[in-house]
Amino acid sequence: MYPVAIEKRNTIAPLLEGIQDSMVIACLQGIMGKAYVARETEPKAALIVSGEYSFFGGDPASPDALELVQNLFQANESDRTVVIFNDEDPEWVRLMMSIEENHPVKVPRFGILQKDYQFDDQLLQRYMDAIPEGYQLAAFDEDLYHQAMREDWSREFCEVFETAEEYLTKGFGFGILKEGRLVSGASTMTVYHGGIEIQVATRESYGGKGLAMACAAALIRECVRRGIRPCWDAANLTSKHMALNLGYEYRGEYLTIQMSREDLGE
């Protein structure tokens, strides 16, 4: 397995055509994420790793694809990863599910159409104004970066950025605070030239209060102000419904494979 240098990532772009994801765009642009091939000359498949996500493209029947999937956890530091690929090609599914040492499990996701939207600013403001008394909406700063990174529920807000300085330079987000403690947020899980990918989450026991909607609305408004595209992808039905209520359009369900270093009993 060979890492692909930033200046050569354009050479693997054709292998990843058909995967509509901002993390792929960000990696190919050299902004974040890492790319790998099984051979440096005329590779037949490629792997991109960004945070807890892994992306495969190219010919799934090639020896290159097999080598990359078998060695996935040499490239991915996480204990588990969500693998995204062209799920319309059954050969990719067959290959992923055949690597038993990666403990593959099929997991559906809910795709949101990636396009330039005309968001309703008054609607976004209403979501922001609906925060219950005792809660505060605040832009992410160094303190919120460190709060987010300390806990599992919020780590994806910032984990692809190695330091608070890098996050505050390249990314941005909004959180809901309860007595100074981060309890909900929306942040730039990915950034690329012209857009971002939104990560939304709420601490357990604080759901059902509209906190995540307020954060997401604030983040979308900031994207509109900056003239960049706020991309959304839904891991569950709650996220899907949030996106539709904010003005996004549904693209359809698609298949991913969760892989892990050890059998997690799920």
GISUL-V304451 format. One record per backbone hydrogen bond with DSSP energy under -0.5 kcal/mol. NH is the residue of the N-H (numbers start at 1). CO is the residue of the C=O. If there is no record, write none. Layout:
NH;CO + NH;CO
//
This chain:
2;37 + 4;35 + 5;3 + 8;5 + 9;6 + 11;8 + 12;9 + 13;9 + 13;10 + 15;12 + 16;12 + 16;13 + 17;14 + 19;16 + 20;18 + 21;19 + 24;21 + 25;21 + 26;22 + 27;23 + 28;24 + 29;25 + 30;27 + 31;26 + 32;26 + 34;49 + 36;47 + 37;2 + 42;40 + 46;57 + 47;36 + 48;55 + 49;34 + 50;53 + 53;50 + 54;82 + 55;48 + 56;84 + 57;46 + 58;15 + 59;44 + 60;58 + 62;59 + 66;62 + 67;63 + 68;64 + 69;65 + 70;66 + 71;67 + 72;69 + 74;71 + 75;71 + 75;72 + 76;72 + 77;75 + 81;259 + 82;52 + 83;81 + 83;257 + 84;54 + 84;82 + 87;85 + 89;86 + 90;88 + 92;89 + 93;89 + 94;90 + 95;91 + 96;92 + 97;93 + 98;94 + 98;95 + 99;95 + 99;96 + 100;98 + 102;99 + 103;100 + 105;258 + 107;256 + 109;254 + 110;234 + 111;109 + 111;252 + 113;249 + 115;113 + 117;115 + 119;117 + 121;119 + 124;120 + 125;121 + 126;122 + 127;123 + 128;124 + 129;125 + 130;126 + 131;128 + 135;132 + 136;177 + 138;175 + 140;173 + 145;141 + 146;142 + 147;143 + 148;144 + 149;145 + 150;146 + 150;147 + 151;147 + 151;148 + 154;151 + 155;151 + 157;154 + 158;155 + 159;155 + 161;158 + 162;160 + 167;163 + 168;164 + 169;165 + 170;166 + 171;167 + 174;186 + 175;138 + 176;184 + 177;136 + 178;181 + 181;178 + 183;176 + 184;176 + 185;201 + 186;174 + 187;199 + 188;172 + 189;187 + 189;197 + 190;197 + 192;195 + 194;192 + 195;192 + 196;229 + 197;190 + 198;231 + 199;187 + 201;185 + 203;183 + 206;203 + 209;206 + 214;210 + 215;211 + 216;212 + 217;213 + 218;214 + 219;215 + 220;216 + 221;217 + 222;218 + 223;219 + 224;220 + 225;221 + 226;222 + 227;223 + 227;224 + 228;223 + 229;194 + 231;196 + 231;229 + 234;110 + 235;233 + 240;236 + 241;237 + 242;238 + 243;239 + 244;240 + 245;241 + 246;242 + 247;243 + 247;244 + 248;243 + 251;111 + 252;111 + 254;109 + 256;107 + 257;83 + 258;105 + 259;81 + 259;257 + 260;102 + 261;79 + 264;262
//
